[in-house]
Amino acid sequence: MDSVELRKIHFDKFIEAIDQCKGNVWLITDDGDRLNLKSRFCQLLGVSKIVEGGIVNDAKIICENPEDDSLLFRFNLYGDKILEQNAELIRKNG
């Protein structure tokens, strides 16, 4: 499992990206805590530590599924248009 470092992303779109992931997605905090972002409760706990003004400033993310890793990496680079493309692929492939 490789890690993705996210910077300056919008919180609501970040959660939408997490929802599109197939496997577990872990947030690693500066304190070394591992929070499973597929859990709504952990989303609140973990993201509250890294969100400032509705923007996720820094986050280290580890995905169990390599496809999720790729999705979040592309999301970090290209923003929410990647989410629309991924949602369309999911609809086509069922």
C-alpha positions as CSV (number, residue, x, y, z in Angstrom):
1,M,0.0,0.0,0.0
2,D,1.4,3.3,-1.1
3,S,0.4,6.6,0.4
4,V,-1.2,9.6,-1.3
5,E,-0.5,13.0,0.1
6,L,-3.4,15.3,-0.5
7,R,-3.1,19.1,-0.4
8,K,-5.6,22.0,-0.7
9,I,-8.7,20.0,-1.6
10,H,-12.4,20.8,-0.9
11,F,-13.8,18.7,1.9
12,D,-17.2,17.8,0.3
13,K,-15.5,16.6,-2.9
14,F,-12.9,14.7,-0.9
15,I,-15.7,12.8,0.9
16,E,-17.4,12.2,-2.4
17,A,-14.0,10.7,-3.7
18,I,-13.8,8.5,-0.5
19,D,-17.4,7.3,-1.2
20,Q,-16.4,6.2,-4.7
21,C,-13.5,4.1,-3.3
22,K,-14.0,0.3,-3.3
23,G,-11.8,-0.6,-0.3
24,N,-10.7,0.8,3.0
25,V,-9.1,4.2,2.9
26,W,-6.9,5.2,5.9
27,L,-6.0,8.7,7.1
28,I,-2.7,8.8,8.9
29,T,-2.5,11.7,11.3
30,D,0.7,13.5,12.4
31,D,0.3,11.7,15.7
32,G,0.4,8.3,13.9
33,D,-3.3,7.6,14.3
34,R,-4.9,5.5,11.5
35,L,-8.6,6.4,10.9
36,N,-10.7,4.4,8.4
37,L,-12.3,7.1,6.2
38,K,-15.0,4.7,5.0
39,S,-16.6,5.2,8.4
40,R,-18.6,8.4,8.8
41,F,-17.5,8.7,12.4
42,C,-13.8,8.5,11.5
43,Q,-14.4,11.0,8.7
44,L,-15.6,13.5,11.3
45,L,-12.8,12.8,13.7
46,G,-10.0,12.6,11.2
47,V,-10.9,15.3,8.8
48,S,-11.6,17.7,11.7
49,K,-7.9,17.6,12.4
50,I,-6.8,18.5,8.9
51,V,-9.6,20.8,7.7
52,E,-9.2,24.6,7.9
53,G,-11.9,26.8,6.4
54,G,-13.5,23.9,4.4
55,I,-10.2,23.0,2.7
56,V,-8.2,19.9,3.5
57,N,-4.7,21.3,3.9
58,D,-2.5,18.2,4.4
59,A,-3.4,14.6,4.6
60,K,-1.5,11.3,4.2
61,I,-3.9,8.7,2.9
62,I,-3.3,4.9,2.5
63,C,-5.7,2.9,0.3
64,E,-6.0,-0.9,0.5
65,N,-7.2,-1.1,-3.1
66,P,-4.7,0.1,-5.8
67,E,-7.6,1.5,-7.9
68,D,-8.6,3.7,-5.0
69,D,-5.0,4.9,-4.7
70,S,-5.1,5.9,-8.4
71,L,-8.5,7.6,-8.0
72,L,-7.4,9.7,-5.1
73,F,-4.1,10.6,-6.7
74,R,-5.9,11.8,-9.9
75,F,-8.5,13.6,-7.7
76,N,-5.6,15.4,-6.0
77,L,-4.2,16.5,-9.4
78,Y,-7.3,17.3,-11.4
79,G,-10.1,17.9,-8.9
80,D,-13.7,16.9,-9.0
81,K,-13.9,16.3,-12.8
82,I,-12.2,13.0,-12.0
83,L,-15.1,12.1,-9.8
84,E,-17.6,12.7,-12.6
85,Q,-15.6,10.5,-14.9
86,N,-15.3,7.8,-12.3
87,A,-19.0,7.9,-11.5
88,E,-19.8,7.5,-15.2
89,L,-17.5,4.5,-15.5
90,I,-19.2,2.9,-12.5
91,R,-22.6,3.5,-14.0
92,K,-21.5,1.9,-17.3
93,N,-19.8,-1.1,-15.7
94,G,-22.5,-1.7,-13.1
